Structure formats: structure tokens, C-alpha cells
Amino acid sequence: MHPDFRKADGKSRILYLWDQTVAGTPPDGFSGGSEYSNEQIDQAIQSLDPYSVVPSIDTGGHGTAVAGIAAGNGSENPDNIGVAPESDLIVVKIGQRGFRPFARTTELMRAIKYVIEKSRQLNQPVVINISFGMNDGSHRGDSLFETYISDISSEWKTSIVVPTGNEAAAGHHYSTKLRSDSVKTVEFFVANEISKCFLSVWKDFADIFSVEMVYPDGFSSGIISLENQIRNIRVGNSVMTVIYRQPSHYSVRQEISFNIQSANGSIPSGLWKLRFVTASIVNGKVEIWLPTVEEVTSSTRFTQPIETMTMTIPSTARKVIKVAGYNDRIGSIAEFSGIGSAEEAEPRPDVAAPAVSILAPKNGGGYDAYTGTSMAAPFVTGSAALMMQWGIVLKNDPFLYGERLKAFLRLGANRRQNQDYPNASFGYGTLCLSNTMSYLERYKRGGDHQWL
């Protein structure tokens, strides 16, 4: 209903809307939710009771703001125009089936497949914005979710943009190096009124050690070893499930997962202790993540957190454009913006975009200020849409999508003197579409290159 997503004649720019949370007529090939066409959305706009025609609404406002930064037309305020204000839109409201963040990733995978299939049918290039992040994984691009995104990004004329998340200052990552025949204790706080929490521990499969969890009141889970594989510990109203998972065909690493959930009320708050009791250690590197700040707040945190490797999943997928957030008023990286690895072979941002107090459309009409890397990603998404229009639609560069598009965004990024790039915070620098387009024009004019 927001005017920013309508054309001059009042008709909607949304070609398709799939609401996975509303029961009805799902898209062909999918089993849930309701799909609404451009014609149905136009009927809703003209109706005195629009939500009786299309009963889908962005209750949180997050998606409206993100879409507005990427593609709003500023109809209510020209100062708040989006990056690609004439682009068509395909919108998916994500549902959630099952348990834990994995349920949300399966819905996202369906959404990505749907958008790419629709774009192929329309014969239009597409850039997909996924302003979502989680910590449930190894953060190295080797999960089913991440590899799926990388693989499907090669389908059709597709670019996928993902923010690095808001975890740098949250205290939700810890790493250590274990030695053979030793005991290592890791401490973390759990905030009040948290109903569920997890720890995702990632290790080299060749390392052998046991674990013990000590609750805030001193109760011990006892030593849990590989022989147990799955252990359930009930304390009061809470149940902790510990699982020694096995390497998958996607990853050589092993996860030990701790899922703590209360049947009613909250899990115990206060200082928890995780102990590693080692036997044979070959590599020794251990990485641990708590849930994101949106799930457990920043008051749930390690006592000695590590800021690197705080990019959320799926920004860690190999073939996505990874967008960090910075404060464009002072030029510094936002304190919350997810930071990549210090090691060059592991995930880092590609570029950074504004992420602090960004004016964007709000649900119900008008505009509001939003902060977070979710707001940085659509600056890049809109830029990618303009690049693909110039390259593919206007036939200046028919292969300007995917990794090629990412390469030109990196090339055109603004970089400060006396700072090393790429780095774990800014990647290759701050987004500059003007520079990027200048390089594209230069490469277009250079030599006698012919597109095949």
C-alpha cells in the first residue's frame, strides 16, 4: 500500500508477492503460503478494504524499509528516493516451519528459488536482497544453506546481496586453541527472561575431547563424550540437548551443539561455564557462536568475546555480495557491523554501505530512520539493479551479474589512503556506484573485445 512502491498511474510495481505465512493458493511447484499477482495487488490498492483482497502485511516494517532503500520512488518525499526507483519488485514474506533457525533457512531457500524462477519466466535479470542473518553454523560457507545459495546464484542472470549482520559488538563469538590432555573453561552470561539459547561449537574432526556444562547455580551436566553422541539434561523447567554431530558431505568440520530450552518461562540466567576436557588434539582450533542479538540480546555474551568472524550466515556464502555497514556521517565502520576473518582465505565483506539512521519507508506510510547492516545491503542491491539495467537490459554488458558484477563493485569502491584493503571490516572499501560505472564504461570502450 505504500506509495513508494507504485507507478505514476497508481498501479503497483510489485509483479508478484508470495506470503509464506498466509494459507491460500501457493505458487506452482511450492506447497505453502499464498501467491498474489500484480493484478490482484492492483485490485487491493483500489479496494476500500485492501486486506480483504490481499491479506498480506509487513507487521514489523523491516522488509518495507529494506525495499524502500533499494527501490522506493520517494513519492511522499523526493529526498527519500531509493537507489533504483523504477525497478520492478518481487516480494517474499518468509514463513517459518519447524524448530531453530534451520527452519527459517529452508523457507529462504524456497524464496530464492521462487524469485529466480519468476525472473527467468519474465526474462528479466534479478538482484535478490536477503537482509537476514544467523549464527547457527560454521561461518565458512560450507553449510547446505550457504552452498545452496552459491550454487543457485549461477542460475539465470542473478546477483545476491547479503549484509554482514550486527554481531561485531554483541559478544557472541569466541575462539580458542586447545592442547592435548588439558582442561579449558569458557564462560558466558545468559540474560534474564531468555526462553531458549544455543551454543554452536565447531572443531576439527580429528580432535578428540569431551565437554561439560556448568549451570549458574553450580549444577554440572557431567562429562559428555563422543561415546554419548546425544545427551539430554533436564534441570527444573529447562532441557539441554548436547549432540556430537558428524561431518556432512558439505563440510569436513564437526559441530557439537548445545540447545537449551525452557518448557515454560526462562532458562537459568547468570554465568555459565563450558569446559573442554581434551584427549588427543591434532589441530586444536575451536570456534563457538551464541545466537544473534535479535534472538538473545547483547546481554547474553561471552566474557571474553572475539570480534572477528562475526559475519552472520548467509553473508558467509561464497557467491554473494557481502555488505558491511558504516556511519557515512563520520566515515567509520559501524560498531555493530559484522567483521570477517583476519585470514584472507576465509569470509570478508566485499564493500561497505551506509547503515546508521537511514531514512526509509515505514509500514503504514511515511518514513522513519533505521539502523543496521540490513539497511546497508539494499544500497548495494539498488546499485546492482542499475548496473544490470545498463549491462543486460540496455545491452552494454550482457554478462554483468553474479561474480562479474561483484568484481566491478569492488573495483569502484572508495578506499582511504594509508589503510590496507581488502580488510575484515570494510572489505574493498565503501560503495561508489559512480566509480564503478566509470570503470564499466572504460572497459566497454577498451580494445576490440567482442561478447560471445
N, C-alpha and C positions, 0 to 999 in steps of 0.2 A: 504493500500500500504506500510505501514511502515514495514521494515524487522523484527522488534521486534516481530511481530505477525505472522511470517511464520515459517514453519518447515525447517529442514536442506535441504530438497529437493526443497524448494522454494514455496511449497503449503501453503495455508492459514490455520492457526489454528482456524479461525472463522468458526464454524459449521453453524451458522445462523446469519443473520443480518436483523433486522426489522427496516426500516427507516419510522417513522410515518409522516415525513414531505414530502415524495415523493409519488405522486399519482401513482398507478400501481396495482400490484397484492397483496392484503393484505393476511396475514396468515389465514388459515382456522379458522373460528369462530370469526374473527375480521373484522371490517368494513372499516379500513383506512390504508393508508401507503402502503409500498411495502416490501415484504419479499424476501431475497436473500439467496440461499443455498450455501453450501461450494463449490459445483461445479461451480456455477455462479461466485463466488468470485475468484476462481482459473482462470477461463476464463478471468476475468477482469485483473488480475495480468499479464497474458501472452499477453494481448492485447496492441497494440500500442496506443490505445485510451481507457484506462481502464474505464473512467467515462461514456463512451457511453454504456458500458455493465452493470455496477453497478453505477448508478448516485447518489451515497451517499458519502458525505464528512463531516468530522468533521471541520466545519469552525472556531470554537472557540478554539479548541485544548484541552479543559478541559477533555473530555472523553478519548482522546488519552493518556494524561498524567496519568490519574487515572488508565486506563487499563494497562499501562506500568509498573507502580509501583507494581500492583498486579501480573502481569503475563508476562511482557516483557522478552524476552530472551537475551537482551544485544548484539544482533548480530552486531551492529555497534560499540559498545563499551562494552566489558565484565565487566567493572567497573560499568555499569549501569543496570545490570541484575535485573529483577524483583523477587518477592518473590517466585512465583510458575511458573517458566519459561516454563514448558512443559504442562501446563493445556490447555484444550480446552476452547473456548470462545463462548458465545452467547452475541450478542451486540444489544441493542435497542437504537436508536436515538429518543428522546422524541419529540413529536409534542405539539401543544397547541391549544385547541379548546375553544371558548367562552371567558369569561372575568374573571379577577382576578386570583390569584394563584390556586383557586379551579380547574380551567381548567387544569392546569398542573398536579394536583394530580390525576385526572381521567385518564390521559394518563399514569401516573406512575403505577396506579393500573392495567391497561391493560398490561403494560410491565411486571410487576411482574408475573401476571397470565400466560402470554405467556412463560416466561423463565421457570417457574416451569413445565408447561405442556410439553415443549420441553425436559426438563431434564428427566421427567418421561418416555417419549417415547424412549429416548436414554438409559434409565436405568442407568443414571449417577447421583451421588449426585451433588448438586449445592450450591454455595455460591454466593449471589447476593449483589453487591456493589451499594448503592444508595448515591452518593455524591451530595446531593441536600438538601436544607433546606429553610423553610419559617417561617414566624411569624404569619400567619393568623389562629389562633386557641388558645385554652386554655392552650396548653403546658402541658397537664396532661395525654395524651394518650387516651383521650376519644372521639375523633372525628371519623367520618366514615372512613377517610383515615387511621388513626392510628390503629383503631380496625381491619380494613380490613387486614392491614399488619400483625398484631399479629395473626389473625385467619389463614391467608393463609400460614404463616410461619410453621404451623403444618402440612401442606400438603407436601407429599413426603419427601425426605431427604434433607432438606433445612436449610440454615443459611442465615440471612440477616444482613448486616453490614451498619451502617449509621453514618456519622460524626456528631459531636455536633454543627457544624456551627461556624461562625466567628463573633458572635454578642456580646461577653462579653464587649468589649470596645467601641461598637458602640453607646451606649446611647439610645437604642431602647426599653428598658423595664422600667416600673415604677409600683410601688405598694404602696398602702396606706390603711389606716383603717378609714372608715367613722363612724360618730356618728349621732344619730337621731337629726333632727331639726337643721341642721348646713349647712354651705356652705364651700366647699373645692375647691381650684383652682389649676390646674395642668398646667404647662407651658411647651411648646416645640417649637423648632425652625424648620422651613421648609426652606431648602436651595433654592438657586436660580435655575431657569430652571428645576423645577420638574413638570412634567405634571400630575401626579396623586399620591395620597397618601391615606393611610387608617389608622385609629386607631381601634384596636380591644380591647374593654373593656369587661372584664369578671367579673361577680358578682354572689353572692348568689341569687337565685331566690326569697328568702324570703325578701330580702332587697328592699325597695321602695324608689326611688329617681328620680329626673328629671335632665336633662343636659342642658347646654348652651355652645355654642362655640362662642368665640370672635376672630374675624379675626385680622390680624396685623394692619389694619387701624382703628380698634375700632368697626367695624360693628358687631352686635350681631345677632346670629341666633334666639334669643328669647328662652324662656324656652320650652323645648321639654320633654313631659312627656309620661308615659306609655299609656295614652289615645290616643296620636298621633300615636304611633307604627311606622309609616313610615312618614318621613318629607323630602321634597326636598327643598333646599335653593339655589337659583341662585344669584351669585354675579359676575358681569362682565361676563367673559368667563367661569367661573368655576361653577360647580354644586356640592353641598354637599348633600349626601343622608344619613339620620340617620334612623337606623332600630333597634327597640326593638325586638330582636329575642326571640323565646321560647325554653325551654329545649327540646332536642331531646330524642329519645329512647337510645342514646349513652351517654348522659350526663345530670346531674341534674342542671348544671350551665346555666346561661343566658348570652348571648352576646348582647352588644349594639355596633353596628358597625357604623363607620363614614367613608364613601367613598367620597373622594374629587377628582374631575377630571376636567380638563380643556378641553373644546371643541376644542380649538386650542391655542397653546402657553403654558404658565406655570400657575400653581395655585399661589396665593399670597405667597410670601416669607416673612420671618421675624418671629416675636414672636406671636404664637397662644396661646390662653388660653381656657382650658376646665374646666367648672365649674360643680360641683355636688351640687345640691340643695336637701338635704335629707328630707325624711319624717320619715317613720318607718324603723329602722335599727335593724336587728337581728344578723347578722354575721359581716358585715361591710367591709370585705376584698375585695379589688378591685385590679385587675391586668390589666395593659394596655400594648399593644405592638404596635410599629410602624413597617413598612415594613423592610426587611433586608437591609444591607448596599449595596448589589448589586442592589437593586431597588431604593433607595433614598439617598445613600451615608451616611457617618457618620456625615455630616454637618446638616442633619435632625436628631434631637435628643431631648430628654427631658432635661430640665435644671438641674434636679436632678435625674439622672437615677439610677437604681438598677441593679447590675451585676449578681445577682443570677437569676435563671430561664431564662437564655439566651440560653439554648439549643434549636436549631431550630427543627421544625417539619419536618420529622417524627422520629428524633432521640429520641423523647419522647414516641414512641410506646413501649409497654411493652416487647414484644418478639423480639426485635432486639438487636444486639450488638452495643452499643453506644461508639463511639470512639472520645476522646478528642485529641487535638494536643499540642505537646510540642516541645521546641527547644532542640534537642538532643546534641547540642554543649555546652550548659550551664546547661541543666537539669531542666530548669524551664518551667512551663506551658506557652504556647504562650499567649500573652496578648489578642489576639482576640478569643481564644478558648472558645466556649460556656460553661457556668457554670451551673451546676444543682441546685437543691434546697438544702437549709440547712436542710430541713425536710426529714427524712430518707424514709418516705413512698412515696415521690414524685421523679420524674426522676433525675437520676445522671448518669455520664459516667460509663462505665464498665472498660475500660482501656484507656490509652493514647499512642499515637504513634507519630513518628516524623512528623512535619508539616511545617518546616521552610527551605526554599531554598533546596528543594528536586529535584535532577536531574531526569528527566523523559523524555520519548519520546515526541517529538512535531510533530504536523501535518505538513506534507511536508518533514519529515525526520530529522534525528539528534536528539539532546537532548537539553533541556533547564531547568532552575531552576523554580520551582513552590512553592508557599506558600499558606497555608490554611488547614483547617481540612479536606477538600476534599482529600488532599494528605495523611493525616494520615489514613483514613479509608482503603485504599487499602493495606496498610501494614498488617492490620488485615485480610482483605479479602484473600490475598495470603496465610497467615498463616493458616486460616481456611481451604482453599483448600488442603494444605499439610496434615493437621490433618485428613480431611475426606478421603484423599487418603490412609493414614496409617490405619485409622479405618475401613472404609467401603469397599474401593476397595481391600485392602490387607487383609481384614477380621480379623483385630486385635480388632476392637470395632465397631460392626455393627450399634450402635445407637449414634455414635459420630457426632451429628448435633444438630441444634436448641439450646435449653436451656442447654443441657448437654455440648455441645462444649463451650458455653459461660462460664459455670461454671469452666471448666479447664483453659480457658484463664485468668479468674480472679485469680484462684489459683496460676498460674505460673507467674503472673505479678511481676515485681521488685518493692519493697517498701523500702522507706527510713526509717531509724531509726528516732525516735522522731517526727514522723508525723502520725496523725490519718488516718486510712482507714476504709471503703471507704470514700472518701471526694468528695465535689462538683466539684472539678477541675480535679483531676487525676482518680477518681473512685477507683479501687483496685490497681492502680499503672501503671507502664509502661510495654508495651508489651514485653514479653520474651518467644519466641517460644521454646527455648532450655529448659527452666524450665518447661514449660507446657508439652512438650513431655517426660521429665524425670518423671513427675508425672503420665502421662498416662501409661508409661512402668511399673512404680511401682504398679499402681492399676491393671494392667493386670496380673502381677506375683503374686499378693497377694491372699491368700486363695484359696478356691476351687470353686470360683464363676463361674457359667455357664450361658451363654447368652441364653435366651429363645426365 
